[in-house]
Amino acid sequence: MICSSIPIATGGVTLDAEVTVPTHAIGIVLLVEAEASLERRDLLALGTTLGQLGFATLRVDLRDRGERESSHTASWAHGCTQRLAAVVDWAGENALTRALPLGIFCDGAAEAAVLTLAAERPDEVSAVVVLSGRANLAHEVLACVCTPVLLIYGDADAQGVASAHAAAQYLPEARLEMLHGVGRTVDDQGVLERLLHLCSEMFLAHLPRHRTRPFEHPPVEPFSTRPFRDREDAGTQLAAALAPYAHRDDTLVLGLPRDGVVVASAVARGLGVALDALIVRQLRAPGRRQHVIGAIAPEGVMVSDTGEDGHRLAHADVGLELSRQHRALERLERHFRADAPWPVVAGKRVIFVDEGMRTGASMRAAIAWARMHLCARVVVAVPVAPRATVERVALEADEVACLHAPEGLRDFSQAYVDLPRVAEAEVIRLLVRGRLAVERG
């Protein structure tokens, strides 16, 4: 599962958003906030429930920080549809979510914006759920909404009841559901469970399942000899396999330190493209250090995994491991980058390189980071990895180049004749040389 906090800029304001994408997502649901019809914890519970069903979620507050502290204004209401459109555009352009059918859940203050957008973009919005609606739209607009709409209201909320029934008269595909004994807000666990059930049922019914493309690389037989002399040789062979990316200004090689930078340096030299590094840290099960349960990348990017013994990132003691690895990531970021500015990656082809993969958690965190930064194409390049790992990573990357992917591989070090420990000083030297080579070229 991929979790990222993202800013979405539109109309002179920046909206706070958080995207969560499970493996093999079947759709994405926008969880739109504009007022407190649901407590934050209840909205998170809705996101968790949808995630368990296989939906990605994009939770966004249509107010900037200043507007949350003041009452809604006419200008805010007018720009609400524009802001929502920017959020939908982000989901439609991001490589990780753009192929997913989209649904929207909103509270009452955003109902008009959501229904207006659904009328304007019938091919993009597959289903809408509104809680405690407050729409004030002409029937001409409502009659143009061909998207299925579920209107949920509390029977103690007189204005919400009137709004729901008035809107339903004109919406071609409207369904009404009442929550007994509820006003504008949901504050009862039983009612919340009913709400979660209604939302889940609606999105499962109307968001068609997304089929992720299968791994298309030809099968590779297990090797009986060690195909690489060392990391430099592996990188040279990888560069030959990546020849279509040679000498392109829009291509950047990012090595995963420490060991992956040595391979990445050879790849970047062979292709004649820029070299840099992305710091990624694996998360390991408390008390079971051999079991990888996820990975983190800069800017709060995190992916979770399940180890062979069933440990998950939600383990009660994992907070200590998260804190430890965040500190390590920050230290290495300062150490390896020093004062070097981050290269621009938006709109570029990014090739992530490591010396090999075992579980794929580190590479999946790197892919999530690239998606957050809107890279045009994400390529994973490794000399060796277990076939099952390559197949899993191929579901999230745009392309995977793996020279040897035998089934049942337990340790990729068996593919190398010589695999010495890489010092941090060597990583820094290679990164400085790679940056200078690009500047001179």
Steps between C-alpha positions, in 0.01 A plus 500: 500500500627848408421802723608854409417854612477727196432871438264588214532859378204667332362851468767657720449260794660171598273218615621237747440149370599145587499212254495131596530233231480129584665240280273406206257788567160460333400868508561831678261693726546870574417575863411869482497711816341841526337497845463272801218264401744225592771514763851458358531158666174387336615617157822305556289198596315534168834514318621190684181309416525591131868406499420156636259454208776589253426868434764769490394817683592866455397699806497876439377810683363754251580780745847639551621550856361855528155403378474218755519762774227723358147461369440408136483796264329546165838509325599170663175337390545629144854361477414167660421328169826627350696361793325165480575487126870548578486203738330282238760612245779396738348153538457475123859603423687309771634178349407298808129597496416621150369161379270457801124572485415789732230557761445793738384518863425847636332675788224756461704813434664347193185343353435774246859487372499120475168479314598784267826321417315171447272676252798652317712181497269199471778284353733561796271467804350151542310545829426766764406469868380812687460520878274770650453680169451874460474532121345820365506423128253571222319191383663545156840419656371206703323352198836485318658276764486154346739358759339279769460706822435376854357768731537415871332717762408492867131506583567763771657738246200686355702698245686187388173308455353782289818534291523125431138464392512815287817387320366146448205635300734609219799264523448223241676234710447594864457276804403622848612344829401628845702465821261483795550734792779698330530873439773666296785298654563130561600431859374146565706188425203303375398779264858532377509130416177541305651794312817303417286214369291729278808668351680171440194349334459803271858511377527123456185507289591789271879514467602236245799292590837607362723234349867563557721398209685171556876460508598462135870416518603161356584224747865473603659169594694472827870569449765246594796742491545850642412738213657816650862558600403789728256791527682697229463210254132463591441869432673480164280209395189683622593810297508284186149375578381860549644632171175678392552745789856598398594868463157635586467831683170385649650191668650475848659201676438482875700244696381360833790549750723366596572200280259592222687823423803303373278315250312823416827686433596245234148517350506883484845504339398239248186692406658845517229635730483672839563311824360564848376298798174443686530399864265214588495310829352158564275436800553174684276307739568575867709219644525332158755710312520259208134570407435810286156648567519814287715795398506878518621769260535879543200729555296249699472234229446154646406156372402205715549132439433167668794283595506124492394489865204735448648812663348821369579869521210539745681293765469661844877540540579625151499866607852466639622350172334777301660767718841336471488475123368855457801628694733287289339627179541863605865443596586331171313766303720770656813286465461401135340816365691763699412828325416345163154613380243236414471443125165570336322167452147608403431404140824302472584135443650369823701176515536357851802272537606262777741207517205261527162452665382255762150605611473808277385722790778760450435524128124530553560793738717661232224450242244659735732799547532538122123484452454772761741719303318435171786335314408429138632143505631284785750229409644246745839355403672226700749232399327221694187429706263210574244465224207545742647831621550625144140412416373692802709810431399490132139563606599842637782614267460595134790273405731252672844405365630195686780299338453186710173408672521132604218347698570423864808726527569559869810724489596712200864506619541159335486680163826688573859375505609794718260706713706704749354740755452854363625787717295818533800699374489299175131581454568872545792484252288330233211745544730805479668356189164426341370852563819663370494286186152626415596863567805473272308314231 
